[in-house]
């Protein structure tokens, strides 16, 4: 591993975005384009008896109306998904195929049933009301526990296990202390600033489809779309422009992406579609949605002996492409967190319900695992009469035990968990909390604090990435990468990495992404892989160009390559003024350019951290204010500090939001979504969030990649929820509260306090 100096700052590449000059999918315009509008089921579960589209076809401005029968006749297939995950034992229920349009049965409210193509989006929306669909409503089940009670044969998709059940049983029986806790991890929506949108084109001369969409993994999307359209991947081109956030919700294509391509071929014209915010809430993959019964066994000194978790996963109506792998192997790679846990056993039951599919959301499986572990540790500290920090210290993996192989067989290659916790406590002034609590009480407010340690496992499911670096005759450098810029600033980081190695200014580096015709292959952006996997490939390609340049310059300048230095766009013999420019070297190449490709493989990295949160509660209203938040993260070698800090800041914001506000709720009787707009789905405003103290540069390099980086894009979302919940519980502990599930609404807090007569009990009725 070679650690290089940090690359600070960020070029002004984002100025066009913050000044409204970005080009997102819905900004694109094509001659002759038509607008697609989706007809969606109003029922969560129903049989489709008949569809009458005649009135809609005759509506003003309507060009065509398509149903599942039309798509099937054209050879359009269901969207594929990864099945089965490693170690997954299939259950009695079969995974239904997710066709672009529902045919005989609809399985969640908002499922697409028909597609209207019109001259304008308004004409298409008006025609939706003219589609007559005869539904036979069926019983809808949205809670996995209710689904299993209704009968496993129709709902239990399968069971996944990790660890040694018999050894866990024995350890629990022999333990001095056994702590049990049920933990629910609420369903949340990705809710990016830019909703999903797509434009489909068909070229009859080449027989190729082109999709313009804001996706996180263009090459993966190409493979999925090709399978759904029953063509080879070379017949599909995916182009991604600016992307207004993804958070996991745009990793893979959706039904609408297939539909616009199908319609484009049928009609021979470009087809565009853009989700309304309500459509996004109805149809986008949700994240989390797990319920776990956790058992923690400890000895007389409070050291962990065993950890068991019985987990229910709400799969949704269909498995999403990555939904099952995320909830099983991906999430449980860090099953023990940062603690020495001799024995674990996890049994996860995957349950089909009548809700949209559960898929990747920032953290992708790891937040669920860390949250339940940190919550049961807090309860154990309470039952053992230990300070929660002390209990963690007794169980942290010591720095001397690194590298450490955990119960899931993963190798933690680097880290100093006790040091990170100590730095977080110091930065948060942990010892000064009693004075702050007393001051809050004097103001009539309840103050609490919480601490949580976390670890992430990054690389996603694709630990390999490729890149090309091309030096042109005009001195520009083009970098081709299979990752994807989605707002995280990776293009700026790549430009600076390449510029630093080739001795030029970053504005001479142009990063090319998001076009499967121009970039040969790539894994995309998810799982915090863009820097330590994608960046390693970019650096390898740049260094290959550097070696080629030095060799060519040495031959021209009659020197040894080792005597050539590259700086300021010139190759100079050290100690002399004899030099040649990069432009001259590229122009002198046979094809007028120096073109080098590279591939990098980076096994999983393990960014980790310790977070401290303090909250204040207004007992008159139950409103919770996060008044202090400290995030200390080990992100390895930090290449671009402002971007890394911004990533952690954003993840912390989403973690706080899940803990206190966000919840994709469904009515248990009807299966209807109860949070279909920002009126009901409470995304926080900036004024609702603290300005966290973020300390990321711990200078503990990863050993698994050339940059020493660990990937920090999801750490905040992994570590923040348990820290927030711990702080709220601490504020309410004197009233008998030991655990609260997310999200903690003010009304729930107010009712707790009303029962203790701290507020007007009459109003509590």
URRADA-V834474 format. One line per field, one symbol per residue. ss: DSSP state (2 for helix, 1 for strand, 0 for the rest). phi: phi as a letter, one per 40 degrees, with the letter a starting at -180 (. if undefined). burial: + if it has 9 or more other C-alpha atoms within 8 Angstrom, else -. A space follows every 10 residues. Layout:
BEGIN
ss=???
phi=???
burial=???
END
This chain:
BEGIN
ss=0000000000 0222222200 0001222000 0001111111 0000011111 1102222000 0111111222 2220000010 0000000111 0000000100 0000110000 0111111100 2222222200 0111111000 0002222222 0222211111 1110222222 2222001111 1111111110 0000001111 1110000111 1110000222 2222222220 0022211110 0100000000 0000222222 2222222000 1111002222 2220011111 1111111100 0001111111 1111110000 0022222222 2222000010 0001111111 1100000100 0000022222 2222222222 2222000222 2222210022 2001100000 1100002222 2222222002 2222222222 2200111111 1111100100 0001111111 1100001111 1000000002 2222222222 2200022211 1100100000 0000000002 2222222222 2222222222 2222222000 2221111001 1110000011 1222222000 0011111111 1000100111 1111111100 0001111111 1111010000 2222222222 2222222222 0000010000 0010000000 0000022200 0011100000 0000000010 0000222222 2222222222 2222200000 0000022222 2222200000 22220
phi=.bcbdcbcga ccccdcccbg bcbcdcccbb dgcbbbbccb ccbcaaccca bbbccccccd gccabbbdcc ccccgcbccc acaccdgcbc cccccccccd bcbcbbbacg ccbabbbbcb cccccccdcc ccbcbbcbcb bbbdcccccc hcdcbccibb bbgbccccdc ccccccbbbb acbbbccbbd fcdcccaabb bbbcccgbcb bbacbcadcc cdcccccccg bcdccbbbbb ccbcgbfgcb cbcbdccccc cdccccbgbc bbaacccccc ccbcdcbgfb bbbbbbbbcc cgccbabbbb bbbccgcacc dbdcdccccc ccdbdcgbbc bcababbbbc bcbbbcccac adhfgcdccc cccccccccc dcccgbcccc ccdcbcccdc cccbccccgc bccahacccc ccccccccfd cccdcccccc cccgbcbbba babaabbbhg bbcbababbb ccccgcbbbb bccacbhcgc cccddccccc cbgbcdccbb cbagacccbc aicgbagfcc cccccccccc cccccdcccc cccccccfbc dccbbbaggb bbcdgbbcaa cccccccccd bgabbbbabb bbddbbcaab bbbbbbbccc bgcbbcbaab bbbcbgcccb ddccccccdc ccdccccccb bcaccbcccb gcccbbaccb cccccdccbc cccbbbccfb ccbbaccgcb gbcbdccccc dccccccccc cbccbgcbab cccccdcccc cdccccgcbc ccccc
burial=--+---+--+ -----+---- --++++---- --++++++++ +-+++++++- +-+-+++-+- +++-++++-- ++---+++++ -+--+--+-+ +++----+++ +++-++++++ ++++++++++ +-+++-++-+ +-+-+----+ ++++-+++-- -+-+++++++ ++++---+-- ++--+-++++ +-++++++++ -+--++++++ ++-----+++ ++++++++++ ++++++++++ --+-++++++ ++++++++++ +++-++++++ +++++--+++ +++++-++++ ++++++++++ +++++++++- -+++++++++ ++++++++++ ++++++++++ ++++++++++ +-++++++++ ++++++++++ ++++++++++ ++++++++++ ++---+-+-- ++--+++++- -+--++++-+ -+++++++-+ +-+++--+-- --+--++--+ +---++++++ ++++++++++ --++++++++ +++-++++++ +++++++-++ -+++++++++ ++++++-+++ ++++++--+- -+++++++++ ++++++++++ ++++++-+++ +++++-+-++ +-+++++-++ +++-----++ +++++++-+- -+++++++++ ++-+++++++ +++++++++- -+++-+++++ ++++++++++ +++++-++++ ++++++++++ ++++-+++-+ +++++++--- ++-+----++ -+-+++++-+ ++++++++++ ++++++++++ ++++++++++ +++---+--- ++++++-+++ ++++---++- +----
END
